[in-house]
Amino acid sequence: MAHYDHSNHPAIIKRLNRATGHLKSIVGMIEEQRPCVDIAQQLQAVENAIASAKRALINDHIDHCLVHAEEGEGTKVAVEQFRAISKYW
């Protein structure tokens, strides 16, 4: 499989690192016995951040891998890759 520049990966890493920090703070909230509503709200924020990172990764794959299919292994491999990644959409 050809490897293409994924210029969006640093931004995705930043999002995931931020979500990791929030998740660690949620553990602290639970240990401090903070209100469940506050904890649930923060969990939702982490879930949204991860979903956003996943969408960005899939869109990056489309932009950088599928677009260059003709240069690499061809359309058949690109379609197989798209089918594989789309199950995580």
PDB file with one MODEL, atoms N, CA, C and O in Angstrom:
MODEL        1
ATOM      1  N   MET A   1       0.843  -1.176   0.000  1.00  0.00           N
ATOM      2  CA  MET A   1       0.000   0.000   0.000  1.00  0.00           C
ATOM      3  C   MET A   1       0.885   1.234   0.000  1.00  0.00           C
ATOM      4  O   MET A   1       1.817   1.325   0.799  1.00  0.00           O
ATOM      5  N   ALA A   2       0.615   2.162  -0.861  1.00  0.00           N
ATOM      6  CA  ALA A   2       1.368   3.405  -0.932  1.00  0.00           C
ATOM      7  C   ALA A   2       1.085   4.249   0.300  1.00  0.00           C
ATOM      8  O   ALA A   2       0.000   4.189   0.878  1.00  0.00           O
ATOM      9  N   HIS A   3       2.072   5.031   0.689  1.00  0.00           N
ATOM     10  CA  HIS A   3       1.934   5.858   1.881  1.00  0.00           C
ATOM     11  C   HIS A   3       1.944   7.323   1.444  1.00  0.00           C
ATOM     12  O   HIS A   3       2.887   7.769   0.790  1.00  0.00           O
ATOM     13  N   TYR A   4       0.913   8.065   1.799  1.00  0.00           N
ATOM     14  CA  TYR A   4       0.788   9.454   1.404  1.00  0.00           C
ATOM     15  C   TYR A   4       0.865  10.355   2.621  1.00  0.00           C
ATOM     16  O   TYR A   4       0.574   9.935   3.741  1.00  0.00           O
ATOM     17  N   ASP A   5       1.257  11.589   2.392  1.00  0.00           N
ATOM     18  CA  ASP A   5       1.361  12.576   3.459  1.00  0.00           C
ATOM     19  C   ASP A   5      -0.017  12.837   4.056  1.00  0.00           C
ATOM     20  O   ASP A   5      -0.959  13.196   3.349  1.00  0.00           O
ATOM     21  N   HIS A   6      -0.113  12.655   5.337  1.00  0.00           N
ATOM     22  CA  HIS A   6      -1.359  12.913   6.058  1.00  0.00           C
ATOM     23  C   HIS A   6      -1.167  14.184   6.879  1.00  0.00           C
ATOM     24  O   HIS A   6      -0.839  14.124   8.064  1.00  0.00           O
ATOM     25  N   SER A   7      -1.371  15.309   6.254  1.00  0.00           N
ATOM     26  CA  SER A   7      -1.116  16.586   6.913  1.00  0.00           C
ATOM     27  C   SER A   7      -2.058  16.854   8.076  1.00  0.00           C
ATOM     28  O   SER A   7      -1.761  17.694   8.924  1.00  0.00           O
ATOM     29  N   ASN A   8      -3.183  16.159   8.132  1.00  0.00           N
ATOM     30  CA  ASN A   8      -4.140  16.361   9.219  1.00  0.00           C
ATOM     31  C   ASN A   8      -3.825  15.529  10.461  1.00  0.00           C
ATOM     32  O   ASN A   8      -4.433  15.747  11.510  1.00  0.00           O
ATOM     33  N   HIS A   9      -2.908  14.598  10.370  1.00  0.00           N
ATOM     34  CA  HIS A   9      -2.627  13.735  11.515  1.00  0.00           C
ATOM     35  C   HIS A   9      -2.161  14.499  12.753  1.00  0.00           C
ATOM     36  O   HIS A   9      -2.597  14.162  13.853  1.00  0.00           O
ATOM     37  N   PRO A  10      -1.294  15.515  12.631  1.00  0.00           N
ATOM     38  CA  PRO A  10      -0.922  16.264  13.841  1.00  0.00           C
ATOM     39  C   PRO A  10      -2.129  16.891  14.549  1.00  0.00           C
ATOM     40  O   PRO A  10      -2.172  16.916  15.779  1.00  0.00           O
ATOM     41  N   ALA A  11      -3.094  17.390  13.802  1.00  0.00           N
ATOM     42  CA  ALA A  11      -4.307  17.965  14.409  1.00  0.00           C
ATOM     43  C   ALA A  11      -5.141  16.874  15.086  1.00  0.00           C
ATOM     44  O   ALA A  11      -5.739  17.108  16.136  1.00  0.00           O
ATOM     45  N   ILE A  12      -5.179  15.710  14.496  1.00  0.00           N
ATOM     46  CA  ILE A  12      -5.920  14.594  15.079  1.00  0.00           C
ATOM     47  C   ILE A  12      -5.243  14.155  16.384  1.00  0.00           C
ATOM     48  O   ILE A  12      -5.915  13.870  17.375  1.00  0.00           O
ATOM     49  N   ILE A  13      -3.931  14.105  16.372  1.00  0.00           N
ATOM     50  CA  ILE A  13      -3.185  13.751  17.584  1.00  0.00           C
ATOM     51  C   ILE A  13      -3.463  14.760  18.691  1.00  0.00           C
ATOM     52  O   ILE A  13      -3.637  14.383  19.850  1.00  0.00           O
ATOM     53  N   LYS A  14      -3.505  16.041  18.336  1.00  0.00           N
ATOM     54  CA  LYS A  14      -3.812  17.086  19.319  1.00  0.00           C
ATOM     55  C   LYS A  14      -5.185  16.864  19.935  1.00  0.00           C
ATOM     56  O   LYS A  14      -5.349  16.968  21.150  1.00  0.00           O
ATOM     57  N   ARG A  15      -6.171  16.558  19.095  1.00  0.00           N
ATOM     58  CA  ARG A  15      -7.533  16.302  19.593  1.00  0.00           C
ATOM     59  C   ARG A  15      -7.553  15.119  20.558  1.00  0.00           C
ATOM     60  O   ARG A  15      -8.190  15.173  21.610  1.00  0.00           O
ATOM     61  N   LEU A  16      -6.855  14.060  20.189  1.00  0.00           N
ATOM     62  CA  LEU A  16      -6.853  12.864  21.029  1.00  0.00           C
ATOM     63  C   LEU A  16      -6.099  13.102  22.337  1.00  0.00           C
ATOM     64  O   LEU A  16      -6.503  12.598  23.385  1.00  0.00           O
ATOM     65  N   ASN A  17      -5.016  13.861  22.282  1.00  0.00           N
ATOM     66  CA  ASN A  17      -4.298  14.191  23.515  1.00  0.00           C
ATOM     67  C   ASN A  17      -5.163  15.035  24.442  1.00  0.00           C
ATOM     68  O   ASN A  17      -5.141  14.853  25.659  1.00  0.00           O
ATOM     69  N   ARG A  18      -5.917  15.952  23.866  1.00  0.00           N
ATOM     70  CA  ARG A  18      -6.831  16.775  24.658  1.00  0.00           C
ATOM     71  C   ARG A  18      -7.911  15.889  25.293  1.00  0.00           C
ATOM     72  O   ARG A  18      -8.241  16.052  26.468  1.00  0.00           O
ATOM     73  N   ALA A  19      -8.447  14.967  24.523  1.00  0.00           N
ATOM     74  CA  ALA A  19      -9.466  14.049  25.052  1.00  0.00           C
ATOM     75  C   ALA A  19      -8.880  13.181  26.164  1.00  0.00           C
ATOM     76  O   ALA A  19      -9.558  12.894  27.150  1.00  0.00           O
ATOM     77  N   THR A  20      -7.632  12.766  26.009  1.00  0.00           N
ATOM     78  CA  THR A  20      -6.965  11.981  27.047  1.00  0.00           C
ATOM     79  C   THR A  20      -6.877  12.773  28.344  1.00  0.00           C
ATOM     80  O   THR A  20      -7.135  12.238  29.422  1.00  0.00           O
ATOM     81  N   GLY A  21      -6.515  14.037  28.241  1.00  0.00           N
ATOM     82  CA  GLY A  21      -6.450  14.895  29.424  1.00  0.00           C
ATOM     83  C   GLY A  21      -7.799  15.041  30.098  1.00  0.00           C
ATOM     84  O   GLY A  21      -7.905  14.986  31.323  1.00  0.00           O
ATOM     85  N   HIS A  22      -8.833  15.228  29.285  1.00  0.00           N
ATOM     86  CA  HIS A  22     -10.184  15.340  29.841  1.00  0.00           C
ATOM     87  C   HIS A  22     -10.613  14.039  30.515  1.00  0.00           C
ATOM     88  O   HIS A  22     -11.242  14.057  31.573  1.00  0.00           O
ATOM     89  N   LEU A  23     -10.273  12.925  29.904  1.00  0.00           N
ATOM     90  CA  LEU A  23     -10.645  11.631  30.481  1.00  0.00           C
ATOM     91  C   LEU A  23      -9.964  11.429  31.835  1.00  0.00           C
ATOM     92  O   LEU A  23     -10.578  10.925  32.776  1.00  0.00           O
ATOM     93  N   LYS A  24      -8.716  11.818  31.925  1.00  0.00           N
ATOM     94  CA  LYS A  24      -8.009  11.710  33.212  1.00  0.00           C
ATOM     95  C   LYS A  24      -8.670  12.595  34.269  1.00  0.00           C
ATOM     96  O   LYS A  24      -8.768  12.214  35.436  1.00  0.00           O
ATOM     97  N   SER A  25      -9.121  13.775  33.851  1.00  0.00           N
ATOM     98  CA  SER A  25      -9.775  14.657  34.825  1.00  0.00           C
ATOM     99  C   SER A  25     -11.130  14.078  35.264  1.00  0.00           C
ATOM    100  O   SER A  25     -11.572  14.311  36.389  1.00  0.00           O
ATOM    101  N   ILE A  26     -11.775  13.334  34.382  1.00  0.00           N
ATOM    102  CA  ILE A  26     -13.044  12.691  34.741  1.00  0.00           C
ATOM    103  C   ILE A  26     -12.815  11.639  35.821  1.00  0.00           C
ATOM    104  O   ILE A  26     -13.621  11.500  36.741  1.00  0.00           O
ATOM    105  N   VAL A  27     -11.721  10.903  35.705  1.00  0.00           N
ATOM    106  CA  VAL A  27     -11.393   9.922  36.751  1.00  0.00           C
ATOM    107  C   VAL A  27     -11.269  10.654  38.088  1.00  0.00           C
ATOM    108  O   VAL A  27     -11.769  10.180  39.108  1.00  0.00           O
ATOM    109  N   GLY A  28     -10.608  11.800  38.078  1.00  0.00           N
ATOM    110  CA  GLY A  28     -10.495  12.604  39.299  1.00  0.00           C
ATOM    111  C   GLY A  28     -11.845  13.058  39.809  1.00  0.00           C
ATOM    112  O   GLY A  28     -12.086  13.064  41.016  1.00  0.00           O
ATOM    113  N   MET A  29     -12.725  13.436  38.903  1.00  0.00           N
ATOM    114  CA  MET A  29     -14.069  13.853  39.302  1.00  0.00           C
ATOM    115  C   MET A  29     -14.809  12.713  40.010  1.00  0.00           C
ATOM    116  O   MET A  29     -15.499  12.930  41.006  1.00  0.00           O
ATOM    117  N   ILE A  30     -14.651  11.509  39.482  1.00  0.00           N
ATOM    118  CA  ILE A  30     -15.309  10.351  40.088  1.00  0.00           C
ATOM    119  C   ILE A  30     -14.725  10.089  41.475  1.00  0.00           C
ATOM    120  O   ILE A  30     -15.453   9.828  42.433  1.00  0.00           O
ATOM    121  N   GLU A  31     -13.398  10.163  41.561  1.00  0.00           N
ATOM    122  CA  GLU A  31     -12.742   9.940  42.852  1.00  0.00           C
ATOM    123  C   GLU A  31     -13.153  10.997  43.884  1.00  0.00           C
ATOM    124  O   GLU A  31     -13.236  10.710  45.078  1.00  0.00           O
ATOM    125  N   GLU A  32     -13.406  12.216  43.413  1.00  0.00           N
ATOM    126  CA  GLU A  32     -13.839  13.309  44.297  1.00  0.00           C
ATOM    127  C   GLU A  32     -15.339  13.251  44.582  1.00  0.00           C
ATOM    128  O   GLU A  32     -15.874  14.078  45.321  1.00  0.00           O
ATOM    129  N   GLN A  33     -16.000  12.278  43.994  1.00  0.00           N
ATOM    130  CA  GLN A  33     -17.451  12.095  44.148  1.00  0.00           C
ATOM    131  C   GLN A  33     -18.231  13.338  43.704  1.00  0.00           C
ATOM    132  O   GLN A  33     -19.160  13.789  44.374  1.00  0.00           O
ATOM    133  N   ARG A  34     -17.822  13.866  42.560  1.00  0.00           N
ATOM    134  CA  ARG A  34     -18.532  15.003  41.984  1.00  0.00           C
ATOM    135  C   ARG A  34     -19.897  14.533  41.506  1.00  0.00           C
ATOM    136  O   ARG A  34     -20.110  13.333  41.335  1.00  0.00           O
ATOM    137  N   PRO A  35     -20.821  15.455  41.289  1.00  0.00           N
ATOM    138  CA  PRO A  35     -22.173  15.078  40.837  1.00  0.00           C
ATOM    139  C   PRO A  35     -22.144  14.289  39.514  1.00  0.00           C
ATOM    140  O   PRO A  35     -21.385  14.593  38.594  1.00  0.00           O
ATOM    141  N   CYS A  36     -22.992  13.283  39.468  1.00  0.00           N
ATOM    142  CA  CYS A  36     -23.072  12.417  38.276  1.00  0.00           C
ATOM    143  C   CYS A  36     -23.378  13.206  37.009  1.00  0.00           C
ATOM    144  O   CYS A  36     -22.871  12.879  35.936  1.00  0.00           O
ATOM    145  N   VAL A  37     -24.198  14.234  37.126  1.00  0.00           N
ATOM    146  CA  VAL A  37     -24.549  15.040  35.949  1.00  0.00           C
ATOM    147  C   VAL A  37     -23.290  15.701  35.377  1.00  0.00           C
ATOM    148  O   VAL A  37     -23.106  15.733  34.160  1.00  0.00           O
ATOM    149  N   ASP A  38     -22.428  16.225  36.246  1.00  0.00           N
ATOM    150  CA  ASP A  38     -21.183  16.843  35.790  1.00  0.00           C
ATOM    151  C   ASP A  38     -20.278  15.824  35.109  1.00  0.00           C
ATOM    152  O   ASP A  38     -19.671  16.110  34.077  1.00  0.00           O
ATOM    153  N   ILE A  39     -20.197  14.643  35.692  1.00  0.00           N
ATOM    154  CA  ILE A  39     -19.358  13.583  35.128  1.00  0.00           C
ATOM    155  C   ILE A  39     -19.900  13.143  33.771  1.00  0.00           C
ATOM    156  O   ILE A  39     -19.141  12.991  32.814  1.00  0.00           O
ATOM    157  N   ALA A  40     -21.210  12.940  33.694  1.00  0.00           N
ATOM    158  CA  ALA A  40     -21.832  12.525  32.425  1.00  0.00           C
ATOM    159  C   ALA A  40     -21.605  13.568  31.341  1.00  0.00           C
ATOM    160  O   ALA A  40     -21.363  13.224  30.184  1.00  0.00           O
ATOM    161  N   GLN A  41     -21.683  14.838  31.710  1.00  0.00           N
ATOM    162  CA  GLN A  41     -21.457  15.917  30.745  1.00  0.00           C
ATOM    163  C   GLN A  41     -20.024  15.868  30.211  1.00  0.00           C
ATOM    164  O   GLN A  41     -19.806  16.032  29.010  1.00  0.00           O
ATOM    165  N   GLN A  42     -19.063  15.646  31.081  1.00  0.00           N
ATOM    166  CA  GLN A  42     -17.669  15.566  30.656  1.00  0.00           C
ATOM    167  C   GLN A  42     -17.403  14.317  29.817  1.00  0.00           C
ATOM    168  O   GLN A  42     -16.635  14.361  28.855  1.00  0.00           O
ATOM    169  N   LEU A  43     -18.038  13.208  30.183  1.00  0.00           N
ATOM    170  CA  LEU A  43     -17.915  11.989  29.378  1.00  0.00           C
ATOM    171  C   LEU A  43     -18.457  12.208  27.972  1.00  0.00           C
ATOM    172  O   LEU A  43     -17.881  11.728  26.995  1.00  0.00           O
ATOM    173  N   GLN A  44     -19.560  12.932  27.876  1.00  0.00           N
ATOM    174  CA  GLN A  44     -20.132  13.237  26.559  1.00  0.00           C
ATOM    175  C   GLN A  44     -19.162  14.091  25.750  1.00  0.00           C
ATOM    176  O   GLN A  44     -19.015  13.886  24.545  1.00  0.00           O
ATOM    177  N   ALA A  45     -18.506  15.037  26.395  1.00  0.00           N
ATOM    178  CA  ALA A  45     -17.540  15.889  25.700  1.00  0.00           C
ATOM    179  C   ALA A  45     -16.366  15.061  25.168  1.00  0.00           C
ATOM    180  O   ALA A  45     -15.903  15.283  24.050  1.00  0.00           O
ATOM    181  N   VAL A  46     -15.888  14.108  25.971  1.00  0.00           N
ATOM    182  CA  VAL A  46     -14.790  13.245  25.534  1.00  0.00           C
ATOM    183  C   VAL A  46     -15.244  12.368  24.368  1.00  0.00           C
ATOM    184  O   VAL A  46     -14.522  12.195  23.387  1.00  0.00           O
ATOM    185  N   GLU A  47     -16.446  11.822  24.493  1.00  0.00           N
ATOM    186  CA  GLU A  47     -16.990  10.991  23.415  1.00  0.00           C
ATOM    187  C   GLU A  47     -17.097  11.785  22.112  1.00  0.00           C
ATOM    188  O   GLU A  47     -16.755  11.274  21.046  1.00  0.00           O
ATOM    189  N   ASN A  48     -17.564  13.017  22.193  1.00  0.00           N
ATOM    190  CA  ASN A  48     -17.673  13.870  21.002  1.00  0.00           C
ATOM    191  C   ASN A  48     -16.306  14.178  20.408  1.00  0.00           C
ATOM    192  O   ASN A  48     -16.145  14.197  19.188  1.00  0.00           O
ATOM    193  N   ALA A  49     -15.328  14.416  21.264  1.00  0.00           N
ATOM    194  CA  ALA A  49     -13.976  14.713  20.785  1.00  0.00           C
ATOM    195  C   ALA A  49     -13.385  13.515  20.051  1.00  0.00           C
ATOM    196  O   ALA A  49     -12.738  13.676  19.016  1.00  0.00           O
ATOM    197  N   ILE A  50     -13.606  12.319  20.581  1.00  0.00           N
ATOM    198  CA  ILE A  50     -13.096  11.109  19.928  1.00  0.00           C
ATOM    199  C   ILE A  50     -13.817  10.868  18.605  1.00  0.00           C
ATOM    200  O   ILE A  50     -13.185  10.504  17.613  1.00  0.00           O
ATOM    201  N   ALA A  51     -15.125  11.068  18.585  1.00  0.00           N
ATOM    202  CA  ALA A  51     -15.890  10.893  17.338  1.00  0.00           C
ATOM    203  C   ALA A  51     -15.418  11.893  16.290  1.00  0.00           C
ATOM    204  O   ALA A  51     -15.321  11.558  15.109  1.00  0.00           O
ATOM    205  N   SER A  52     -15.125  13.111  16.714  1.00  0.00           N
ATOM    206  CA  SER A  52     -14.629  14.131  15.800  1.00  0.00           C
ATOM    207  C   SER A  52     -13.262  13.737  15.229  1.00  0.00           C
ATOM    208  O   SER A  52     -13.005  13.925  14.040  1.00  0.00           O
ATOM    209  N   ALA A  53     -12.395  13.195  16.073  1.00  0.00           N
ATOM    210  CA  ALA A  53     -11.085  12.734  15.614  1.00  0.00           C
ATOM    211  C   ALA A  53     -11.236  11.582  14.622  1.00  0.00           C
ATOM    212  O   ALA A  53     -10.508  11.504  13.633  1.00  0.00           O
ATOM    213  N   LYS A  54     -12.185  10.694  14.897  1.00  0.00           N
ATOM    214  CA  LYS A  54     -12.421   9.562  13.996  1.00  0.00           C
ATOM    215  C   LYS A  54     -12.899  10.049  12.632  1.00  0.00           C
ATOM    216  O   LYS A  54     -12.424   9.576  11.599  1.00  0.00           O
ATOM    217  N   ARG A  55     -13.837  10.993  12.628  1.00  0.00           N
ATOM    218  CA  ARG A  55     -14.316  11.559  11.357  1.00  0.00           C
ATOM    219  C   ARG A  55     -13.181  12.229  10.598  1.00  0.00           C
ATOM    220  O   ARG A  55     -13.063  12.074   9.382  1.00  0.00           O
ATOM    221  N   ALA A  56     -12.358  12.962  11.303  1.00  0.00           N
ATOM    222  CA  ALA A  56     -11.230  13.643  10.655  1.00  0.00           C
ATOM    223  C   ALA A  56     -10.270  12.618  10.051  1.00  0.00           C
ATOM    224  O   ALA A  56      -9.764  12.818   8.946  1.00  0.00           O
ATOM    225  N   LEU A  57     -10.018  11.528  10.766  1.00  0.00           N
ATOM    226  CA  LEU A  57      -9.125  10.494  10.248  1.00  0.00           C
ATOM    227  C   LEU A  57      -9.706   9.844   8.992  1.00  0.00           C
ATOM    228  O   LEU A  57      -8.988   9.628   8.016  1.00  0.00           O
ATOM    229  N   ILE A  58     -10.990   9.535   9.015  1.00  0.00           N
ATOM    230  CA  ILE A  58     -11.623   8.907   7.849  1.00  0.00           C
ATOM    231  C   ILE A  58     -11.624   9.867   6.663  1.00  0.00           C
ATOM    232  O   ILE A  58     -11.332   9.463   5.537  1.00  0.00           O
ATOM    233  N   ASN A  59     -11.948  11.129   6.909  1.00  0.00           N
ATOM    234  CA  ASN A  59     -11.915  12.115   5.821  1.00  0.00           C
ATOM    235  C   ASN A  59     -10.500  12.299   5.289  1.00  0.00           C
ATOM    236  O   ASN A  59     -10.304  12.474   4.087  1.00  0.00           O
ATOM    237  N   ASP A  60      -9.516  12.260   6.179  1.00  0.00           N
ATOM    238  CA  ASP A  60      -8.124  12.355   5.755  1.00  0.00           C
ATOM    239  C   ASP A  60      -7.763  11.162   4.875  1.00  0.00           C
ATOM    240  O   ASP A  60      -7.053  11.311   3.880  1.00  0.00           O
ATOM    241  N   HIS A  61      -8.249   9.989   5.241  1.00  0.00           N
ATOM    242  CA  HIS A  61      -8.007   8.796   4.429  1.00  0.00           C
ATOM    243  C   HIS A  61      -8.603   8.974   3.030  1.00  0.00           C
ATOM    244  O   HIS A  61      -7.961   8.652   2.030  1.00  0.00           O
ATOM    245  N   ILE A  62      -9.805   9.476   2.969  1.00  0.00           N
ATOM    246  CA  ILE A  62     -10.451   9.705   1.674  1.00  0.00           C
ATOM    247  C   ILE A  62      -9.641  10.699   0.854  1.00  0.00           C
ATOM    248  O   ILE A  62      -9.370  10.473  -0.325  1.00  0.00           O
ATOM    249  N   ASP A  63      -9.257  11.807   1.495  1.00  0.00           N
ATOM    250  CA  ASP A  63      -8.536  12.865   0.778  1.00  0.00           C
ATOM    251  C   ASP A  63      -7.148  12.448   0.317  1.00  0.00           C
ATOM    252  O   ASP A  63      -6.713  12.851  -0.762  1.00  0.00           O
ATOM    253  N   HIS A  64      -6.442  11.650   1.113  1.00  0.00           N
ATOM    254  CA  HIS A  64      -5.049  11.376   0.808  1.00  0.00           C
ATOM    255  C   HIS A  64      -4.766   9.976   0.285  1.00  0.00           C
ATOM    256  O   HIS A  64      -3.753   9.762  -0.382  1.00  0.00           O
ATOM    257  N   CYS A  65      -5.625   9.038   0.568  1.00  0.00           N
ATOM    258  CA  CYS A  65      -5.369   7.662   0.117  1.00  0.00           C
ATOM    259  C   CYS A  65      -6.219   7.293  -1.098  1.00  0.00           C
ATOM    260  O   CYS A  65      -5.706   6.787  -2.096  1.00  0.00           O
ATOM    261  N   LEU A  66      -7.507   7.550  -1.003  1.00  0.00           N
ATOM    262  CA  LEU A  66      -8.384   7.163  -2.108  1.00  0.00           C
ATOM    263  C   LEU A  66      -8.167   8.031  -3.336  1.00  0.00           C
ATOM    264  O   LEU A  66      -8.250   7.547  -4.465  1.00  0.00           O
ATOM    265  N   VAL A  67      -7.894   9.287  -3.126  1.00  0.00           N
ATOM    266  CA  VAL A  67      -7.687  10.198  -4.245  1.00  0.00           C
ATOM    267  C   VAL A  67      -6.484   9.768  -5.080  1.00  0.00           C
ATOM    268  O   VAL A  67      -6.454   9.978  -6.293  1.00  0.00           O
ATOM    269  N   HIS A  68      -5.487   9.161  -4.418  1.00  0.00           N
ATOM    270  CA  HIS A  68      -4.269   8.752  -5.116  1.00  0.00           C
ATOM    271  C   HIS A  68      -4.298   7.288  -5.560  1.00  0.00           C
ATOM    272  O   HIS A  68      -3.252   6.717  -5.870  1.00  0.00           O
ATOM    273  N   ALA A  69      -5.452   6.694  -5.591  1.00  0.00           N
ATOM    274  CA  ALA A  69      -5.563   5.270  -5.905  1.00  0.00           C
ATOM    275  C   ALA A  69      -4.982   4.928  -7.267  1.00  0.00           C
ATOM    276  O   ALA A  69      -4.360   3.878  -7.431  1.00  0.00           O
ATOM    277  N   GLU A  70      -5.174   5.784  -8.222  1.00  0.00           N
ATOM    278  CA  GLU A  70      -4.665   5.518  -9.573  1.00  0.00           C
ATOM    279  C   GLU A  70      -3.139   5.470  -9.597  1.00  0.00           C
ATOM    280  O   GLU A  70      -2.551   4.778 -10.428  1.00  0.00           O
ATOM    281  N   GLU A  71      -2.501   6.202  -8.688  1.00  0.00           N
ATOM    282  CA  GLU A  71      -1.044   6.232  -8.644  1.00  0.00           C
ATOM    283  C   GLU A  71      -0.478   4.990  -7.975  1.00  0.00           C
ATOM    284  O   GLU A  71       0.654   4.597  -8.255  1.00  0.00           O
ATOM    285  N   GLY A  72      -1.248   4.374  -7.103  1.00  0.00           N
ATOM    286  CA  GLY A  72      -0.764   3.236  -6.316  1.00  0.00           C
ATOM    287  C   GLY A  72      -1.263   1.924  -6.858  1.00  0.00           C
ATOM    288  O   GLY A  72      -1.076   1.603  -8.031  1.00  0.00           O
ATOM    289  N   GLU A  73      -1.908   1.163  -5.979  1.00  0.00           N
ATOM    290  CA  GLU A  73      -2.364  -0.174  -6.347  1.00  0.00           C
ATOM    291  C   GLU A  73      -3.611  -0.181  -7.210  1.00  0.00           C
ATOM    292  O   GLU A  73      -3.987  -1.230  -7.734  1.00  0.00           O
ATOM    293  N   GLY A  74      -4.253   0.946  -7.367  1.00  0.00           N
ATOM    294  CA  GLY A  74      -5.403   1.009  -8.241  1.00  0.00           C
ATOM    295  C   GLY A  74      -6.727   1.095  -7.513  1.00  0.00           C
ATOM    296  O   GLY A  74      -6.795   1.081  -6.284  1.00  0.00           O
ATOM    297  N   THR A  75      -7.768   1.183  -8.306  1.00  0.00           N
ATOM    298  CA  THR A  75      -9.110   1.415  -7.805  1.00  0.00           C
ATOM    299  C   THR A  75      -9.618   0.269  -6.945  1.00  0.00           C
ATOM    300  O   THR A  75     -10.268   0.507  -5.927  1.00  0.00           O
ATOM    301  N   LYS A  76      -9.337  -0.964  -7.331  1.00  0.00           N
ATOM    302  CA  LYS A  76      -9.856  -2.113  -6.582  1.00  0.00           C
ATOM    303  C   LYS A  76      -9.353  -2.081  -5.132  1.00  0.00           C
ATOM    304  O   LYS A  76     -10.137  -2.278  -4.204  1.00  0.00           O
ATOM    305  N   VAL A  77      -8.087  -1.841  -4.937  1.00  0.00           N
ATOM    306  CA  VAL A  77      -7.528  -1.783  -3.584  1.00  0.00           C
ATOM    307  C   VAL A  77      -8.111  -0.594  -2.824  1.00  0.00           C
ATOM    308  O   VAL A  77      -8.402  -0.700  -1.633  1.00  0.00           O
ATOM    309  N   ALA A  78      -8.282   0.532  -3.508  1.00  0.00           N
ATOM    310  CA  ALA A  78      -8.854   1.717  -2.872  1.00  0.00           C
ATOM    311  C   ALA A  78     -10.270   1.460  -2.389  1.00  0.00           C
ATOM    312  O   ALA A  78     -10.640   1.893  -1.297  1.00  0.00           O
ATOM    313  N   VAL A  79     -11.065   0.762  -3.185  1.00  0.00           N
ATOM    314  CA  VAL A  79     -12.437   0.437  -2.796  1.00  0.00           C
ATOM    315  C   VAL A  79     -12.425  -0.523  -1.602  1.00  0.00           C
ATOM    316  O   VAL A  79     -13.226  -0.365  -0.680  1.00  0.00           O
ATOM    317  N   GLU A  80     -11.535  -1.507  -1.607  1.00  0.00           N
ATOM    318  CA  GLU A  80     -11.426  -2.429  -0.476  1.00  0.00           C
ATOM    319  C   GLU A  80     -11.047  -1.680   0.800  1.00  0.00           C
ATOM    320  O   GLU A  80     -11.600  -1.946   1.867  1.00  0.00           O
ATOM    321  N   GLN A  81     -10.102  -0.741   0.689  1.00  0.00           N
ATOM    322  CA  GLN A  81      -9.696   0.052   1.853  1.00  0.00           C
ATOM    323  C   GLN A  81     -10.854   0.904   2.352  1.00  0.00           C
ATOM    324  O   GLN A  81     -11.065   1.035   3.558  1.00  0.00           O
ATOM    325  N   PHE A  82     -11.599   1.480   1.421  1.00  0.00           N
ATOM    326  CA  PHE A  82     -12.727   2.315   1.817  1.00  0.00           C
ATOM    327  C   PHE A  82     -13.794   1.479   2.525  1.00  0.00           C
ATOM    328  O   PHE A  82     -14.365   1.917   3.524  1.00  0.00           O
ATOM    329  N   ARG A  83     -14.058   0.293   2.016  1.00  0.00           N
ATOM    330  CA  ARG A  83     -15.024  -0.598   2.672  1.00  0.00           C
ATOM    331  C   ARG A  83     -14.562  -0.944   4.082  1.00  0.00           C
ATOM    332  O   ARG A  83     -15.361  -0.970   5.018  1.00  0.00           O
ATOM    333  N   ALA A  84     -13.271  -1.210   4.226  1.00  0.00           N
ATOM    334  CA  ALA A  84     -12.736  -1.564   5.541  1.00  0.00           C
ATOM    335  C   ALA A  84     -12.853  -0.414   6.525  1.00  0.00           C
ATOM    336  O   ALA A  84     -13.254  -0.627   7.669  1.00  0.00           O
ATOM    337  N   ILE A  85     -12.512   0.799   6.109  1.00  0.00           N
ATOM    338  CA  ILE A  85     -12.535   1.937   7.035  1.00  0.00           C
ATOM    339  C   ILE A  85     -13.960   2.442   7.277  1.00  0.00           C
ATOM    340  O   ILE A  85     -14.243   3.007   8.333  1.00  0.00           O
ATOM    341  N   SER A  86     -14.851   2.245   6.317  1.00  0.00           N
ATOM    342  CA  SER A  86     -16.215   2.773   6.462  1.00  0.00           C
ATOM    343  C   SER A  86     -17.008   2.054   7.544  1.00  0.00           C
ATOM    344  O   SER A  86     -18.000   2.600   8.028  1.00  0.00           O
ATOM    345  N   LYS A  87     -16.613   0.858   7.938  1.00  0.00           N
ATOM    346  CA  LYS A  87     -17.347   0.174   9.001  1.00  0.00           C
ATOM    347  C   LYS A  87     -17.138   0.853  10.343  1.00  0.00           C
ATOM    348  O   LYS A  87     -17.855   0.557  11.299  1.00  0.00           O
ATOM    349  N   TYR A  88     -16.173   1.753  10.434  1.00  0.00           N
ATOM    350  CA  TYR A  88     -15.930   2.497  11.665  1.00  0.00           C
ATOM    351  C   TYR A  88     -16.583   3.875  11.659  1.00  0.00           C
ATOM    352  O   TYR A  88     -16.481   4.616  12.636  1.00  0.00           O
ATOM    353  N   TRP A  89     -17.239   4.213  10.581  1.00  0.00           N
ATOM    354  CA  TRP A  89     -17.854   5.530  10.397  1.00  0.00           C
ATOM    355  C   TRP A  89     -18.851   5.737  11.436  1.00  0.00           C
ATOM    356  O   TRP A  89     -19.496   6.785  11.473  1.00  0.00           O
TER     357      TRP A  89
ENDMDL
END
